[in-house]
């Protein structure tokens, strides 16, 4: 929001210009206007999706998987 971009002193003066405690009516009004006082958080990805993304984005994993598949399809055995 625009308040988040302000420096702390400007934000405080905009929210509470008198510097006094808020009345219960003001609290209710601000709660309605701004919502609850919570910190925004990112949604956590499911564990398997995160592992899958790490596997796919790592070129070494892709190379090793391709080489393992080629070896398996050709039937080549190691000694």
MODABEL-V177301 format. One record per residue. N is the residue number from 1. RES is the residue in one letter. PHI is phi in whole degrees, -180 to 180 (none if undefined). OMEGA is omega as a letter, one per 30 degrees, with the letter a starting at -180 (NA if undefined). NEAR is the number of other C-alpha atoms within 10 Angstrom. Layout:
n/res/phi/omega/near
N/RES/PHI/OMEGA/NEAR
N/RES/PHI/OMEGA/NEAR
//
This chain:
n/res/phi/omega/near
1/X/none/a/6
2/X/-68/l/6
3/X/-65/a/12
4/X/-66/a/8
5/X/-85/a/9
6/X/-81/l/12
7/X/-73/a/9
8/X/-55/a/11
9/X/-65/l/8
10/X/-66/l/13
11/X/-64/l/15
12/X/-64/a/14
13/X/-68/l/11
14/X/-73/a/12
15/X/-78/a/11
16/X/-142/a/12
17/X/-64/a/10
18/X/-82/a/10
19/X/77/a/9
20/X/-97/l/7
21/X/-65/a/9
22/X/-82/l/12
23/X/-79/l/9
24/X/-57/l/9
25/X/-66/l/9
26/X/-65/l/11
27/X/-62/a/12
28/X/-63/l/12
29/X/-64/a/12
30/X/-71/l/14
31/X/-63/l/12
32/X/-66/a/10
33/X/-74/a/9
34/X/-105/a/9
35/X/87/a/10
36/X/-68/a/9
37/X/-87/a/7
38/X/-128/l/6
39/X/-90/l/6
40/X/-68/a/6
41/X/-132/l/6
42/X/-76/l/6
43/X/-72/a/6
44/X/-79/l/7
45/X/-77/l/9
46/X/-60/a/8
47/X/-57/a/8
48/X/-65/l/9
49/X/-66/l/10
50/X/-65/l/12
51/X/-62/l/11
52/X/-61/l/10
53/X/-64/l/10
54/X/-65/l/12
55/X/-66/a/13
56/X/-70/a/12
57/X/-84/l/10
58/X/-98/a/10
59/X/-63/l/11
60/X/-65/l/11
61/X/-62/l/13
62/X/-64/l/13
63/X/-60/a/11
64/X/-64/l/11
65/X/-66/l/12
66/X/-62/l/12
67/X/-64/l/12
68/X/-65/l/11
69/X/-67/l/12
70/X/-62/l/12
71/X/-63/a/13
72/X/-67/a/11
73/X/-69/a/9
74/X/-81/l/8
75/X/73/a/9
76/X/-73/l/9
77/X/-108/l/7
78/X/-95/a/5
79/X/-91/NA/3
//
